[in-house]
Amino acid sequence: MFRECGWPAFAVLGLGVLSVLLAMVALGVAIARPRVGLVLGCVALAVSCSVPGVGVGGTTLGKSTVDAALSGASVAPEQRERIRAQGYQEAGQCTSLGVGFGALPWVLSVAAVAVGGLRRRAQPQ
């Protein structure tokens, strides 16, 4: 998958690791300090939602690269659709990576927001 997606896969990986760490910290903080944990959980949720977005961006970039490569007259017309289909399939791997690397941090972030919100509500004012 990484090879087919290309360099955007490393952006997805880096952002995914960052968002997992941020979500884990947010969950831990939400247990100890609910108000801060709630805010940090919302930030982690926003970052975790950007991971699939980066994957979709990589897919779009890959598809435009395929279309640019096929725009010239150097490719035989009978091969053009086969190459386009294969190129689009490879570009679609970026979206799969984005969703895969964004699922766990999203769940952790939602848990941090829920824990922070529930603990904040349970605290006496």
C-alpha positions in Angstrom: 0.0 0.0 0.0 2.8 2.4 0.9 4.5 1.9 -2.4 1.4 2.4 -4.4 0.3 5.5 -2.6 3.7 7.2 -2.8 5.0 10.0 -0.7 1.5 11.0 0.7 1.6 7.7 2.6 4.3 9.1 4.8 2.3 12.2 5.5 -0.7 9.9 6.5 1.6 7.8 8.7 3.2 10.8 10.5 -0.2 12.5 11.1 -1.7 9.2 12.2 1.0 8.6 14.8 0.8 12.2 16.0 -3.0 12.0 16.4 -2.7 8.7 18.3 -0.3 10.2 20.7 -2.4 13.3 21.1 -5.6 11.3 21.6 -3.9 9.1 24.3 -2.7 12.2 26.1 -6.1 13.7 25.9 -7.7 10.6 27.3 -5.3 10.5 30.2 -5.7 14.2 30.9 -9.5 13.9 30.7 -9.5 11.4 33.6 -7.4 13.7 35.8 -8.5 17.2 34.7 -11.9 17.0 32.8 -12.0 20.5 31.5 -8.5 20.5 30.0 -9.1 16.9 28.8 -12.3 18.0 27.0 -10.5 20.7 25.1 -7.5 18.5 24.3 -9.9 15.8 23.2 -11.6 18.2 20.8 -8.2 19.2 19.4 -7.2 15.5 19.1 -10.6 14.8 17.3 -9.9 17.5 14.8 -6.4 16.2 14.1 -7.7 12.6 13.8 -10.3 13.7 11.3 -7.6 15.3 9.1 -5.8 11.9 8.6 -8.4 10.6 6.2 -8.4 14.0 4.6 -4.7 13.8 3.8 -5.4 10.3 2.3 -8.1 11.7 0.1 -5.7 14.5 -0.9 -3.1 11.9 -1.9 -5.7 10.0 -4.0 -6.6 13.2 -5.8 -3.0 14.0 -6.4 -2.4 10.5 -7.7 -5.4 10.6 -10.1 -4.3 14.0 -11.5 -0.8 12.6 -12.0 -2.3 9.7 -14.0 -4.4 12.0 -16.0 -1.5 14.3 -16.8 0.6 11.3 -17.9 -2.1 10.1 -20.2 -2.9 13.5 -21.7 -0.2 13.3 -24.3 -0.1 11.3 -27.6 2.6 9.0 -26.4 0.2 6.4 -25.1 -1.7 4.1 -27.5 -5.4 4.7 -27.3 -6.1 1.0 -26.7 -3.9 1.0 -23.6 -5.1 4.3 -22.2 -8.1 3.0 -20.3 -6.2 0.0 -18.9 -3.4 2.3 -17.6 -6.0 4.8 -16.2 -7.8 2.0 -14.3 -4.6 0.7 -12.8 -3.4 4.2 -11.9 -6.7 5.1 -10.2 -6.6 1.8 -8.3 -3.1 2.6 -7.0 -4.0 6.1 -6.2 -7.0 4.8 -4.2 -4.6 3.2 -1.7 -4.0 6.6 -0.2 -7.6 6.8 0.9 -7.5 3.3 2.4 -4.4 4.3 4.3 -5.9 7.5 5.6 -9.0 5.7 6.9 -7.0 2.9 8.4 -4.6 5.2 10.2 -7.4 7.6 11.2 -9.8 5.1 12.8 -7.9 4.4 16.1 -7.1 8.0 16.9 -10.7 9.0 16.1 -12.1 6.4 18.6 -9.6 7.5 21.3 -10.4 11.1 20.7 -14.2 10.5 21.0 -13.5 8.6 24.2 -11.5 11.5 25.6 -14.2 14.0 24.7 -16.9 11.7 26.3 -14.8 11.1 29.5 -14.0 14.8 29.8 -17.6 15.8 29.3 -19.0 13.2 31.7 -16.5 13.8 34.4 -16.8 17.6 34.1 -20.6 17.3 34.4 -20.2 15.0 37.5 -17.9 17.5 39.3 -19.5 19.8 41.8 -19.4 23.4 40.7 
